[in-house]
Amino acid sequence: MTPHHASDATLTLCRMAPVIPVLVIRDPAHAAPLARALVAGGLPVLEVTLRTPAALEVITEMARIPGAMVGAGTVLSPADVRAVIAAGAGFAVSPGATDRLLAACEEGGLPILPGAATATEAMALLERGYTTQKFFPAEVAGGAAALRALSSPLPQITFCPTGGIGPANAADYLSLPNVACVGGSWVAPSDMIAAGDWEGIEGLARAASALPRSA
């Protein structure tokens, strides 16, 4: 898969809803009901981070849910790429980008949303052909003001900012012309997952899916 095709694929995913839930799941039994709740609430694109031993099994279980577009987050290496492809992930998300990681995704046909935190990093990805990027860590790296500043010299890039984003500031990012969606964990709080409060999570998802955006 070429970087151009990968960016087209990830941009399509980013435009499906204003928010991509960033999920840290420890119990595979939570995978299916959580995915159903988020999809029912209008958030079909799900990022399962590789931060728990259960992550690969969770990806496999969520990928079986009708309407769910399941990807893997915190993908850092070629070994991760092979593992998430085998688990059934439809895309990858990374906090940054390396040549080896990008090459593994390109060779494996796995669309990736690669991370950038500076103009230089964003330009390096653009030079390789990646026009859809993750802006991470968003709040620490300058927040919505930084992305607004990048939009003039780098209008070719569309971002999905992630990191420190919640209901209080999501609209600041979504109002920007170079932001297609945001990533956030607030739609699936760990306490609500542990309690099996799928109705409550569906409500949070529905509110997030209604957020207005300009891009």
C-alpha positions as CSV (number, residue, x, y, z in Angstrom):
1,M,0.0,0.0,0.0
2,T,1.4,3.4,-1.0
3,P,1.4,6.3,1.5
4,H,-1.1,8.1,-0.7
5,H,-3.5,5.2,-0.6
6,A,-2.9,4.8,3.2
7,S,-3.7,8.5,3.7
8,D,-6.8,8.3,1.6
9,A,-8.0,5.3,3.7
10,T,-7.3,6.9,7.1
11,L,-8.9,10.2,6.0
12,T,-12.0,8.3,5.1
13,L,-12.0,6.7,8.5
14,C,-11.4,10.1,10.2
15,R,-14.4,11.6,8.4
16,M,-16.8,8.9,9.6
17,A,-17.3,10.5,13.0
18,P,-16.0,13.5,15.0
19,V,-14.3,11.3,17.6
20,I,-12.3,8.1,17.4
21,P,-12.5,6.4,20.8
22,V,-9.0,5.5,22.2
23,L,-9.6,2.3,24.1
24,V,-7.5,0.6,26.8
25,I,-9.2,-2.7,27.4
26,R,-7.9,-5.3,29.9
27,D,-10.7,-7.8,29.8
28,P,-11.6,-9.4,26.4
29,A,-15.2,-10.0,27.7
30,H,-15.7,-6.3,27.5
31,A,-14.8,-6.1,23.8
32,A,-18.1,-7.0,22.1
33,P,-20.5,-5.0,24.3
34,L,-18.3,-2.0,24.3
35,A,-18.0,-2.0,20.5
36,R,-21.7,-2.4,20.2
37,A,-22.4,0.5,22.5
38,L,-19.9,2.8,20.7
39,V,-21.2,1.9,17.2
40,A,-24.8,2.4,18.4
41,G,-23.8,5.8,19.7
42,G,-22.5,6.8,16.3
43,L,-18.8,6.2,16.7
44,P,-17.9,3.3,14.4
45,V,-14.1,3.8,14.1
46,L,-12.4,2.3,17.2
47,E,-8.7,2.4,18.2
48,V,-7.7,-0.4,20.6
49,T,-4.3,0.5,22.0
50,L,-1.6,-2.2,22.4
51,R,-1.2,-1.3,26.1
52,T,-2.6,-4.4,27.6
53,P,-2.0,-8.2,27.2
54,A,-5.6,-8.5,26.0
55,A,-5.4,-6.0,23.2
56,L,-4.9,-8.4,20.3
57,E,-7.8,-10.5,21.4
58,V,-10.0,-7.4,21.9
59,I,-9.2,-6.3,18.3
60,T,-10.3,-9.7,17.0
61,E,-13.5,-9.7,19.1
62,M,-14.4,-6.1,18.2
63,A,-13.7,-6.7,14.5
64,R,-16.6,-9.2,14.5
65,I,-19.2,-6.5,15.5
66,P,-21.3,-5.3,12.6
67,G,-20.5,-1.7,11.7
68,A,-17.2,-1.5,13.7
69,M,-14.1,-0.3,12.0
70,V,-11.4,-1.5,14.4
71,G,-7.8,-0.4,14.4
72,A,-4.7,-0.8,16.6
73,G,-3.2,2.0,18.5
74,T,0.3,2.4,20.0
75,V,1.7,0.4,17.0
76,L,5.5,0.9,17.3
77,S,7.3,-1.8,15.4
78,P,7.2,-4.1,12.4
79,A,6.4,-6.9,14.9
80,D,3.4,-5.0,16.1
81,V,2.3,-4.5,12.5
82,R,2.4,-8.2,11.8
83,A,0.5,-9.0,15.1
84,V,-2.3,-6.5,14.5
85,I,-2.8,-7.6,10.9
86,A,-3.1,-11.2,12.2
87,A,-5.6,-10.0,14.8
88,G,-7.8,-8.4,12.2
89,A,-7.0,-4.7,12.6
90,G,-8.1,-2.6,9.7
91,F,-5.7,0.2,10.4
92,A,-2.9,1.3,12.7
93,V,-2.2,4.4,14.7
94,S,1.2,5.4,16.1
95,P,2.4,8.1,18.4
96,G,5.2,8.9,16.0
97,A,6.7,7.4,12.9
98,T,9.9,5.6,11.9
99,D,11.1,4.4,8.5
100,R,10.9,0.8,9.6
101,L,7.4,1.2,10.9
102,L,6.1,2.9,7.9
103,A,7.7,0.4,5.6
104,A,6.2,-2.5,7.5
105,C,2.7,-1.0,7.1
106,E,3.2,-0.2,3.4
107,E,4.4,-3.8,2.8
108,G,1.6,-5.3,4.8
109,G,-1.1,-3.2,3.2
110,L,-2.1,-1.7,6.5
111,P,-3.2,1.9,6.5
112,I,-1.5,3.9,9.2
113,L,-2.2,7.2,10.9
114,P,1.3,8.2,11.8
115,G,2.0,10.7,14.6
116,A,3.7,14.1,14.3
117,A,4.2,16.8,17.0
118,T,6.3,19.4,15.1
119,A,6.3,21.1,11.7
120,T,9.5,19.2,10.8
121,E,7.9,15.8,11.7
122,A,4.8,16.7,9.7
123,M,6.9,17.8,6.7
124,A,8.9,14.5,6.8
125,L,5.7,12.5,6.7
126,L,4.3,14.7,3.9
127,E,7.5,14.3,1.9
128,R,6.9,10.5,2.1
129,G,3.3,10.9,1.0
130,Y,1.3,10.9,4.2
131,T,-1.2,13.7,4.1
132,T,-3.4,12.4,7.0
133,Q,-1.6,12.4,10.3
134,K,-2.1,12.1,14.0
135,F,-1.1,15.2,16.0
136,F,0.3,13.9,19.3
137,P,0.5,14.7,22.2
138,A,-2.0,17.4,21.2
139,E,-2.3,19.5,24.3
140,V,1.3,19.2,25.3
141,A,2.5,20.1,21.7
142,G,0.6,23.3,21.7
143,G,-3.1,22.4,21.4
144,A,-5.5,23.8,18.9
145,A,-3.4,27.0,18.6
146,A,-0.5,25.0,17.3
147,L,-2.7,23.2,14.7
148,R,-4.2,26.5,13.6
149,A,-0.7,27.8,13.0
150,L,0.2,24.8,11.0
151,S,-2.8,25.1,8.7
152,S,-1.4,28.0,6.7
153,P,2.0,26.7,5.8
154,L,0.9,23.0,5.6
155,P,-2.6,23.1,4.2
156,Q,-2.0,19.7,2.5
157,I,-2.1,17.9,5.8
158,T,-5.3,16.8,7.7
159,F,-4.9,15.9,11.3
160,C,-6.5,13.7,14.0
161,P,-5.2,15.3,17.2
162,T,-5.0,13.0,20.3
163,G,-3.8,13.5,23.8
164,G,-5.4,15.6,26.5
165,I,-8.6,16.1,24.5
166,G,-12.0,15.8,26.2
167,P,-15.5,17.3,26.1
168,A,-14.2,20.7,27.3
169,N,-11.8,21.3,24.4
170,A,-12.8,18.9,21.6
171,A,-14.8,21.6,19.9
172,D,-11.7,23.9,19.7
173,Y,-9.9,21.3,17.6
174,L,-12.9,20.3,15.5
175,S,-13.5,23.9,14.5
176,L,-10.2,24.0,12.6
177,P,-10.0,23.5,8.8
178,N,-7.2,21.0,9.1
179,V,-8.8,18.7,11.7
180,A,-11.0,15.8,10.5
181,C,-11.7,14.3,13.9
182,V,-10.1,13.9,17.4
183,G,-9.1,10.9,19.3
184,G,-10.1,10.6,23.0
185,S,-10.8,8.2,25.8
186,W,-13.5,10.1,27.5
187,V,-16.3,8.2,25.6
188,A,-15.3,4.9,27.3
189,P,-14.2,5.7,30.9
190,S,-12.5,2.7,32.6
191,D,-15.0,2.8,35.6
192,M,-18.0,2.6,33.2
193,I,-16.4,-0.3,31.3
194,A,-15.6,-2.1,34.6
195,A,-19.2,-1.6,35.7
196,G,-20.6,-2.8,32.3
197,D,-22.5,0.5,31.9
198,W,-22.9,0.1,28.1
199,E,-26.0,2.3,28.0
200,G,-24.1,5.1,29.7
201,I,-21.2,4.7,27.2
202,E,-23.6,4.7,24.3
203,G,-24.9,8.0,25.6
204,L,-21.4,9.5,25.8
205,A,-20.8,8.2,22.2
206,R,-24.0,9.8,21.0
207,A,-23.0,13.2,22.5
208,A,-19.5,12.9,20.9
209,S,-20.9,11.9,17.5
210,A,-23.0,15.1,17.5
211,L,-20.1,17.4,17.9
212,P,-19.8,19.9,14.9
213,R,-16.7,20.1,12.8
214,S,-15.5,22.2,9.9
215,A,-13.2,19.7,8.1
